[in-house]
Amino acid sequence: MLLVRGNAGGTALTGTIYERGERAPRFRGAPDEGAPYVWVCDEFYEVESGGSAQRIDGREVNVAFESPVPRGFDTRSDAIEAATEHVRTQFARVGIDADDVEVEVLEADEERLV
């Protein structure tokens, strides 16, 4: 299992890549069980009112969360590339420049950098 963590604006977002042989969560909309790599992470966006108040980049932001949408991939590198893009996109949705997001990929069992 790999963790893909993005850090920016004083906060972080972490999603999970389940690797070949590991059991990814099962719920409606999950990818085919045969996918060797499965990415699961929250999706969110800024809203004018409601949602959850978060402090991001020194400002108060109201954030609404969507249900995670798992995605299956054939290769580890494709999963990591998509996960990195996903994390950067989530930060962009709340006003952080995607290029300002530091992304790290860690082994989940020991949180070691990959």
C-alpha positions as CSV (number, residue, x, y, z in Angstrom):
1,M,0.0,0.0,0.0
2,L,1.3,3.4,-0.9
3,L,0.2,6.8,0.5
4,V,0.3,9.8,-1.8
5,R,0.3,13.0,0.2
6,G,0.1,16.5,-1.0
7,N,1.2,19.4,1.2
8,A,0.4,23.1,0.5
9,G,-1.1,26.1,2.2
10,G,-0.5,24.7,5.6
11,T,-2.5,21.5,5.2
12,A,-2.3,18.1,3.6
13,L,-4.3,15.6,1.6
14,T,-3.5,11.9,1.6
15,G,-4.9,9.2,-0.6
16,T,-4.1,5.5,-0.9
17,I,-2.9,3.3,-3.7
18,Y,-3.7,-0.4,-3.0
19,E,-1.2,-2.5,-4.8
20,R,-1.3,-5.9,-6.4
21,G,-2.5,-8.5,-3.9
22,E,-4.0,-6.0,-1.4
23,R,-7.7,-5.7,-0.9
24,A,-9.0,-2.3,-1.9
25,P,-12.2,-1.1,-0.2
26,R,-15.3,-2.4,-1.9
27,F,-18.3,-0.1,-2.4
28,R,-20.6,1.0,-5.2
29,G,-18.5,2.4,-8.1
30,A,-15.3,0.7,-7.1
31,P,-13.1,-0.4,-10.1
32,D,-13.0,-4.0,-11.3
33,E,-11.5,-6.2,-8.6
34,G,-9.0,-7.4,-11.1
35,A,-7.2,-4.0,-11.3
36,P,-3.7,-4.5,-10.0
37,Y,-3.5,-0.9,-8.6
38,V,-6.4,1.0,-7.1
39,W,-6.3,4.7,-6.1
40,V,-8.8,6.0,-3.5
41,C,-8.8,9.6,-2.2
42,D,-11.3,12.3,-1.2
43,E,-12.5,14.9,-3.6
44,F,-13.4,18.3,-2.5
45,Y,-14.1,21.9,-3.7
46,E,-14.6,25.3,-2.3
47,V,-18.2,26.5,-1.6
48,E,-19.5,29.9,-0.7
49,S,-21.4,28.7,2.4
50,G,-21.9,25.4,4.2
51,G,-19.4,22.6,4.0
52,S,-16.5,22.3,6.5
53,A,-14.5,25.4,7.4
54,Q,-10.8,24.8,6.8
55,R,-7.8,27.1,7.2
56,I,-5.8,26.9,3.9
57,D,-3.0,29.2,2.9
58,G,-3.9,31.7,5.7
59,R,-7.6,32.0,4.8
60,E,-10.8,30.4,6.0
61,V,-12.2,28.2,3.2
62,N,-15.6,26.4,3.2
63,V,-15.0,23.0,1.7
64,A,-17.5,20.5,0.5
65,F,-16.5,16.8,0.1
66,E,-17.6,14.4,-2.6
67,S,-17.6,10.6,-2.2
68,P,-14.2,9.1,-3.1
69,V,-14.1,7.7,-6.6
70,P,-11.8,4.7,-6.8
71,R,-9.8,4.3,-10.0
72,G,-8.1,1.2,-11.2
73,F,-4.7,1.1,-13.1
74,D,-2.6,-1.5,-14.8
75,T,0.8,-0.2,-13.6
76,R,2.2,1.3,-10.5
77,S,3.6,4.3,-12.4
78,D,0.2,5.0,-13.9
79,A,-1.4,4.9,-10.5
80,I,1.2,7.2,-9.0
81,E,1.0,9.7,-11.9
82,A,-2.8,9.8,-11.6
83,A,-2.7,10.1,-7.8
84,T,-0.2,13.0,-8.0
85,E,-2.4,14.8,-10.5
86,H,-5.5,14.1,-8.4
87,V,-3.9,15.6,-5.3
88,R,-2.7,18.7,-7.1
89,T,-6.2,19.2,-8.7
90,Q,-7.9,19.1,-5.3
91,F,-5.7,21.8,-4.0
92,A,-6.3,23.9,-7.2
93,R,-10.0,23.6,-6.5
94,V,-9.5,25.5,-3.2
95,G,-7.3,28.2,-4.7
96,I,-3.8,26.7,-4.3
97,D,-1.6,26.7,-7.4
98,A,-1.0,23.1,-8.4
99,D,2.7,23.8,-8.9
100,D,2.9,24.8,-5.2
101,V,1.8,21.4,-4.0
102,E,4.6,19.2,-2.6
103,V,3.7,15.6,-3.3
104,E,5.3,12.6,-1.6
105,V,4.8,8.9,-2.2
106,L,5.2,6.8,0.9
107,E,5.1,3.1,1.8
108,A,2.1,2.9,4.1
109,D,3.5,0.4,6.5
110,E,6.4,2.5,7.6
111,E,5.6,5.8,5.9
112,R,8.9,5.6,4.0
113,L,9.4,7.7,0.9
114,V,9.3,5.6,-2.3
